[in-house]
Amino acid sequence: MPAESVAPPAVTEDDRAGRTARRVATVLALAAVLPMLYYPGRVHDFFDLKIYMRAMDWWAAGHPLYDYVQPDRVQGALYFTYPPFAALLLRPFALLPLGVTVAIFTASTVLGVVVTTRWLVTPVIARHGLPRVFALTVAVLLVFAVESTRETITFGQINMLLVVLILADLLFAVPGGRRWAGVGVGLATALKLFPGIFILYLLVTRRWRAALVASATATVATLLAAAVAPRDSWRFWTHELWATDRVGRTDYTGNQSLFGLLSRLTAPEKPSQLPWLVLVLAVTAYGLWRAARAARAGDALAGLTLTGLVGGLVSPITWTHHLYWFIPAVVVLVDAALDTDPGTAAGSRRRRWLFTLAAGTGFVIIYGVVTFQDWGVAPARTDNPGEFVARNAYVLLSVLLLASLPHRRPAP
């Protein structure tokens, strides 16, 4: 005799009220923690944005842009280091009161966080039937808690503009075969050289047209800046681009790149170039190979996330506010964990591993590397493993994720 199916218990009004109360309590608790996380960042006082604006004032007064210098007690001296095209974008803001510029940059970053988090999380919500408003709210609050977001806001950085351009291009325009696919990556590259790694991603994934459009866009933007400021452009591309000492000491803990790790091991001497170049070539080849495999499997988010991690590792200077790419890594890990069948022993182990890696990544990027413990520029002590790991946490985490980030099945 066939077994009778058992109907699931009815959901009562008390159950719904209790679930709603728990969700509201979760959101309020996260919102209450955020001010405590941002409190140490008050000392930044939009430091980078103020440098940009002072450099724009200096430039507008007729001085060479890259002659601007600001003394600094930690780094010695700070300069304007962005490409000339970024200077063209920033110069109009020098006409505004500083408070207005700060408000515009902060509001733009907040909007960018909300929009990009929605892009990342909405497919996961749809795939697994999660409560939409609650999941999005929690995700946005968690992204605001991440150190790279905090540093971007409190320093007055432009990183979220770059993230918006890259994600809009690689999540929507390129997979959709849009005619303008590649423009976002090209503009981001012209503004700040780091996004150029995504042109390589387009090449290894055989998105030839998008790679051409991205390269052409970056070139046109650069030539436009050269037409407006020919001397400053010539100086940047022939000299300042190669002077890594202009962006600060490479052994400072905030530099979470492979070169930063090596610099902390060899400080006060600079590390040998050859081992670094070997590491750069190996990491780039392996990381882009994995990114291409993820893209071919239909997981554009995993592919671009792996590419972002490669960029952070191989750039000579990767400040903590550059490292947005841990955020989509957590999204990929959580989605892959939810998609894993826990009914088998292997599936259960994989699910636990993915959730553990996601939680561990979330803990590291929220607690951060420099917010609560600024280790400064002293050499990393190899005889103290705890200090070594803490001072190079993002570098080590990037390597781990480069090797273990899964790619997911395509959405139905």
C-alpha positions as CSV (number, residue, x, y, z in Angstrom):
1,M,0.0,0.0,0.0
2,P,1.6,3.3,-1.0
3,A,2.5,5.7,1.7
4,E,0.3,8.7,2.1
5,S,1.9,12.0,1.4
6,V,2.2,14.2,4.4
7,A,1.2,17.9,3.9
8,P,3.7,20.4,5.2
9,P,2.5,22.2,8.3
10,A,0.5,25.3,7.7
11,V,2.3,28.6,8.3
12,T,0.4,30.6,10.9
13,E,0.2,34.3,11.4
14,D,2.4,33.9,14.5
15,D,5.0,32.2,12.4
16,R,5.0,35.0,9.8
17,A,5.2,37.6,12.6
18,G,8.1,35.8,14.2
19,R,10.0,35.5,11.0
20,T,9.4,39.2,10.2
21,A,10.6,40.2,13.7
22,R,13.8,38.1,13.3
23,R,14.5,39.7,9.9
24,V,13.9,43.2,11.2
25,A,16.1,42.5,14.2
26,T,18.9,41.2,11.9
27,V,18.8,44.3,9.8
28,L,18.7,46.7,12.8
29,A,21.7,44.8,14.4
30,L,23.7,45.1,11.2
31,A,22.8,48.8,10.8
32,A,23.8,49.4,14.4
33,V,27.3,47.8,14.0
34,L,28.1,49.9,10.9
35,P,28.9,53.2,12.7
36,M,31.4,51.3,15.0
37,L,33.2,50.0,11.9
38,Y,33.3,53.4,10.3
39,Y,34.4,55.3,13.4
40,P,38.2,54.6,12.9
41,G,37.9,55.8,9.4
42,R,37.1,59.3,10.6
43,V,40.9,60.0,10.7
44,H,41.0,59.6,6.9
45,D,38.8,62.7,6.6
46,F,38.5,62.3,2.8
47,F,42.3,62.5,2.6
48,D,42.7,61.2,-0.9
49,L,39.9,63.4,-2.3
50,K,41.5,66.4,-0.7
51,I,44.8,65.6,-2.5
52,Y,43.0,65.3,-5.8
53,M,41.3,68.7,-5.3
54,R,44.5,70.4,-4.2
55,A,46.3,69.0,-7.2
56,M,43.5,70.3,-9.4
57,D,43.9,73.7,-7.9
58,W,47.6,73.5,-8.5
59,W,47.1,72.5,-12.1
60,A,44.5,75.1,-12.7
61,A,47.0,77.7,-11.5
62,G,49.2,76.8,-14.5
63,H,51.6,74.4,-12.7
64,P,52.6,71.0,-14.2
65,L,50.1,68.5,-12.8
66,Y,52.6,65.9,-11.7
67,D,54.8,68.5,-9.9
68,Y,52.2,68.6,-7.1
69,V,53.6,67.2,-3.9
70,Q,52.1,66.9,-0.4
71,P,54.3,66.0,2.6
72,D,53.2,63.0,4.6
73,R,54.5,61.6,7.9
74,V,54.2,58.0,6.9
75,Q,54.9,57.9,3.1
76,G,57.3,60.9,3.1
77,A,55.5,62.6,0.2
78,L,52.3,62.1,-1.8
79,Y,51.6,63.1,-5.4
80,F,48.8,63.1,-7.9
81,T,49.3,59.7,-9.6
82,Y,46.3,59.1,-11.8
83,P,46.4,59.2,-15.6
84,P,45.7,62.5,-17.3
85,F,42.2,61.4,-18.3
86,A,41.3,61.0,-14.7
87,A,42.5,64.6,-14.1
88,L,40.1,65.8,-16.8
89,L,37.2,64.1,-15.0
90,L,38.3,65.5,-11.6
91,R,39.1,69.1,-12.6
92,P,35.5,70.4,-12.8
93,F,35.0,69.4,-9.1
94,A,37.7,71.9,-8.1
95,L,35.2,74.6,-9.0
96,L,32.9,73.4,-6.3
97,P,33.2,73.9,-2.5
98,L,35.0,71.0,-1.0
99,G,32.0,70.0,1.1
100,V,29.9,69.7,-2.0
101,T,32.5,67.6,-3.7
102,V,32.7,65.3,-0.7
103,A,28.9,65.0,-0.7
104,I,28.9,64.1,-4.4
105,F,31.6,61.5,-4.1
106,T,30.1,59.9,-1.0
107,A,26.6,59.8,-2.5
108,S,28.0,58.3,-5.7
109,T,29.8,55.6,-3.8
110,V,26.7,54.8,-1.8
111,L,24.6,54.6,-4.9
112,G,27.3,52.4,-6.6
113,V,27.3,50.0,-3.7
114,V,23.5,49.6,-3.8
115,V,23.4,49.2,-7.5
116,T,26.3,46.7,-7.9
117,T,25.2,44.7,-4.9
118,R,21.7,44.3,-6.5
119,W,23.4,43.2,-9.7
120,L,25.4,40.5,-7.8
121,V,22.7,39.2,-5.4
122,T,19.5,39.3,-7.4
123,P,20.3,36.2,-9.5
124,V,21.2,34.3,-6.4
125,I,17.9,35.3,-4.8
126,A,15.9,34.2,-7.9
127,R,17.8,30.9,-8.2
128,H,17.2,29.9,-4.6
129,G,13.9,31.6,-3.8
130,L,15.3,33.7,-1.0
131,P,13.2,36.6,0.5
132,R,14.1,39.4,-1.9
133,V,13.9,42.6,0.2
134,F,15.5,41.0,3.3
135,A,18.3,39.4,1.3
136,L,19.1,42.5,-0.6
137,T,19.1,44.7,2.5
138,V,21.4,42.3,4.4
139,A,23.7,42.1,1.4
140,V,23.9,45.9,1.0
141,L,24.6,46.4,4.7
142,L,27.4,43.7,4.6
143,V,29.0,45.3,1.6
144,F,29.0,48.6,3.4
145,A,30.7,46.8,6.3
146,V,33.6,45.6,4.2
147,E,37.0,47.4,4.7
148,S,37.4,48.2,1.0
149,T,34.1,50.0,1.0
150,R,34.8,51.8,4.2
151,E,38.2,52.9,3.0
152,T,36.8,54.0,-0.4
153,I,34.2,56.2,1.4
154,T,36.4,57.7,4.1
155,F,39.3,58.4,1.8
156,G,37.1,59.8,-0.9
157,Q,38.2,57.3,-3.6
158,I,36.8,56.7,-7.1
159,N,36.8,52.9,-6.9
160,M,33.1,52.3,-7.1
161,L,32.9,54.3,-10.4
162,L,35.3,51.8,-11.8
163,V,33.4,48.8,-10.4
164,V,30.2,50.1,-11.9
165,L,31.8,50.4,-15.3
166,I,33.4,47.0,-15.2
167,L,30.4,45.1,-13.9
168,A,28.0,46.8,-16.3
169,D,30.3,45.8,-19.1
170,L,31.2,42.2,-18.2
171,L,27.9,41.1,-16.6
172,F,25.5,42.6,-19.1
173,A,27.0,44.2,-22.2
174,V,29.6,41.5,-23.1
175,P,27.4,38.4,-22.4
176,G,24.5,40.2,-24.2
177,G,26.6,40.9,-27.3
178,R,25.9,44.6,-27.1
179,R,27.6,46.8,-29.7
180,W,29.1,49.0,-27.0
181,A,30.5,46.0,-25.0
182,G,34.0,46.9,-23.9
183,V,33.4,50.6,-23.5
184,G,33.1,50.4,-19.7
185,V,36.3,48.4,-19.3
186,G,38.1,50.9,-21.6
187,L,36.9,53.9,-19.7
188,A,37.9,52.3,-16.4
189,T,41.3,51.6,-17.8
190,A,41.8,55.1,-18.9
191,L,40.8,56.4,-15.5
192,K,43.0,54.1,-13.4
193,L,45.3,51.5,-15.0
194,F,44.4,48.6,-12.8
195,P,41.2,47.7,-14.8
196,G,43.4,47.0,-17.8
197,I,43.6,43.4,-16.5
198,F,40.0,43.0,-17.7
199,I,41.1,43.6,-21.3
200,L,43.3,40.6,-21.0
201,Y,40.3,38.7,-19.6
202,L,38.3,39.7,-22.8
203,L,41.2,38.3,-24.9
204,V,41.6,35.0,-23.1
205,T,37.8,34.5,-23.2
206,R,37.9,35.2,-27.0
207,R,35.7,38.2,-26.8
208,W,37.7,39.8,-29.6
209,R,35.3,42.6,-30.5
210,A,34.8,43.7,-26.9
211,A,38.6,43.6,-26.3
212,L,39.1,45.8,-29.4
213,V,36.4,48.2,-28.3
214,A,37.9,48.4,-24.8
215,S,41.4,49.0,-26.1
216,A,40.1,51.6,-28.6
217,T,38.0,53.4,-25.9
218,A,41.0,53.6,-23.5
219,T,43.2,54.8,-26.4
220,V,40.7,57.5,-27.5
221,A,40.2,58.7,-23.9
222,T,44.0,58.9,-23.4
223,L,44.5,60.8,-26.7
224,L,41.7,63.2,-25.7
225,A,43.6,63.9,-22.5
226,A,46.8,64.3,-24.5
227,A,45.2,66.9,-26.7
228,V,44.1,68.9,-23.7
229,A,47.3,68.5,-21.7
230,P,50.1,67.3,-24.0
231,R,53.0,68.0,-21.7
232,D,51.4,66.4,-18.6
233,S,50.4,63.4,-20.7
234,W,53.9,62.9,-22.2
235,R,55.4,63.2,-18.7
236,F,53.0,60.7,-17.2
237,W,53.4,58.0,-19.9
238,T,57.1,58.4,-20.2
239,H,58.1,58.8,-16.6
240,E,55.6,59.0,-13.8
241,L,53.9,55.7,-14.7
242,W,57.1,53.9,-14.0
243,A,57.9,55.7,-10.7
244,T,56.3,53.4,-8.2
245,D,57.7,55.4,-5.3
246,R,55.2,58.2,-6.2
247,V,52.3,56.3,-4.8
248,G,53.9,55.5,-1.4
249,R,56.2,53.0,0.2
250,T,55.6,49.5,-1.2
251,D,56.3,47.8,2.2
252,Y,53.4,49.6,3.8
253,T,50.9,47.1,5.1
254,G,48.1,48.7,3.1
255,N,49.8,47.5,-0.1
256,Q,48.2,44.1,-0.4
257,S,49.9,42.9,-3.5
258,L,52.6,40.2,-4.1
259,F,55.1,43.0,-4.4
260,G,53.9,44.5,-1.1
261,L,54.4,41.1,0.6
262,L,57.9,40.7,-0.9
263,S,58.7,44.3,0.1
264,R,57.8,43.6,3.7
265,L,60.0,40.5,3.7
266,T,63.1,42.4,2.4
267,A,62.5,45.9,3.9
268,P,64.2,48.3,4.1
269,E,65.7,46.9,0.9
270,K,63.5,46.6,-2.1
271,P,62.8,43.0,-3.3
272,S,64.6,41.6,-6.3
273,Q,62.6,42.1,-9.5
274,L,63.2,38.7,-11.0
275,P,61.3,36.6,-8.3
276,W,58.5,39.1,-8.4
277,L,58.2,38.9,-12.2
278,V,58.2,35.1,-12.1
279,L,55.4,35.2,-9.5
280,V,53.5,37.7,-11.6
281,L,53.7,35.6,-14.8
282,A,52.7,32.4,-12.9
283,V,49.8,34.1,-11.1
284,T,48.6,35.8,-14.3
285,A,48.7,32.7,-16.4
286,Y,47.0,30.5,-13.8
287,G,44.4,33.0,-12.8
288,L,43.4,34.0,-16.3
289,W,43.3,30.3,-17.3
290,R,40.8,29.7,-14.4
291,A,38.9,32.8,-15.3
292,A,38.6,31.6,-19.0
293,R,37.4,28.2,-17.9
294,A,34.7,29.8,-15.7
295,A,33.6,32.1,-18.5
296,R,33.4,29.1,-20.9
297,A,31.3,27.3,-18.3
298,G,28.8,30.2,-18.4
299,D,29.8,31.8,-15.1
300,A,30.7,35.4,-16.0
301,L,30.8,36.5,-12.4
302,A,33.3,33.9,-11.3
303,G,35.4,34.7,-14.4
304,L,35.6,38.4,-13.7
305,T,36.1,37.9,-10.0
306,L,39.1,35.7,-10.6
307,T,40.5,38.3,-13.0
308,G,40.0,41.0,-10.3
309,L,41.9,38.9,-7.8
310,V,44.8,38.5,-10.4
311,G,44.9,42.2,-10.9
312,G,45.2,42.9,-7.2
313,L,48.0,40.3,-6.8
314,V,50.2,41.4,-9.8
315,S,49.9,45.1,-9.5
316,P,53.0,46.6,-7.8
317,I,50.6,48.7,-5.6
318,T,47.2,47.4,-4.4
319,W,45.8,49.4,-1.6
320,T,43.1,47.9,0.5
321,H,40.4,50.1,-1.0
322,H,41.2,48.6,-4.4
323,L,40.2,45.1,-3.3
324,Y,36.5,45.1,-4.1
325,W,36.7,41.7,-5.8
326,F,36.4,39.7,-2.6
327,I,32.8,40.8,-2.5
328,P,31.7,38.9,-5.7
329,A,33.8,36.0,-4.5
330,V,31.6,35.7,-1.4
331,V,28.5,35.8,-3.6
332,V,29.9,33.0,-5.9
333,L,30.8,30.9,-2.8
334,V,27.4,31.3,-1.2
335,D,25.6,30.6,-4.4
336,A,27.7,27.5,-5.1
337,A,27.1,26.2,-1.6
338,L,23.4,26.7,-1.8
339,D,23.4,24.9,-5.1
340,T,25.3,21.9,-3.7
341,D,23.2,18.8,-2.9
342,P,23.9,18.0,0.8
343,G,22.2,14.5,0.4
344,T,25.5,12.8,-0.2
345,A,28.7,12.7,1.9
346,A,30.7,14.4,-0.8
347,G,28.0,17.0,-1.4
348,S,27.8,17.7,2.4
349,R,31.5,18.1,2.7
350,R,31.6,20.4,-0.3
351,R,28.7,22.5,1.0
352,R,30.4,22.9,4.4
353,W,33.7,23.9,2.8
354,L,32.1,26.5,0.6
355,F,30.1,28.0,3.4
356,T,33.2,28.0,5.6
357,L,35.3,29.7,2.9
358,A,32.6,32.3,2.4
359,A,32.3,33.0,6.1
360,G,36.0,33.2,6.5
361,T,36.4,35.5,3.6
362,G,33.6,37.7,4.9
363,F,35.3,37.9,8.3
364,V,38.7,38.8,6.9
365,I,37.3,41.5,4.6
366,I,35.0,43.1,7.2
367,Y,37.6,43.1,10.0
368,G,40.2,44.2,7.5
369,V,44.0,44.6,7.5
370,V,44.6,48.2,8.4
371,T,41.5,49.7,9.9
372,F,41.9,48.4,13.5
373,Q,45.6,47.6,13.4
374,D,47.8,49.8,11.3
375,W,51.1,47.9,11.2
376,G,52.9,50.7,9.3
377,V,56.0,50.0,7.3
378,A,58.1,47.9,9.6
379,P,59.4,44.7,8.1
380,A,57.2,41.6,8.4
381,R,58.5,39.3,11.1
382,T,58.8,35.8,9.6
383,D,59.4,34.4,13.0
384,N,55.9,35.4,14.1
385,P,53.5,33.5,11.8
386,G,50.4,35.3,13.3
387,E,51.8,38.7,12.5
388,F,52.9,37.6,9.0
389,V,49.4,36.3,8.2
390,A,47.7,39.3,9.6
391,R,49.9,41.8,7.7
392,N,49.4,39.9,4.4
393,A,45.9,38.6,4.9
394,Y,44.5,39.9,1.6
395,V,47.4,38.6,-0.4
396,L,47.1,35.1,1.1
397,L,43.3,35.1,0.8
398,S,43.6,36.1,-2.9
399,V,45.9,33.2,-3.6
400,L,43.5,30.8,-1.8
401,L,40.5,32.1,-3.7
402,L,42.4,32.0,-7.0
403,A,42.9,28.3,-6.5
404,S,39.5,27.3,-4.9
405,L,36.8,29.7,-6.2
406,P,34.3,27.4,-8.0
407,H,32.4,28.2,-11.1
408,R,28.7,27.6,-11.0
409,R,26.2,26.0,-13.4
410,P,24.6,28.4,-15.8
411,A,21.3,29.9,-14.7
412,P,18.3,28.2,-16.3
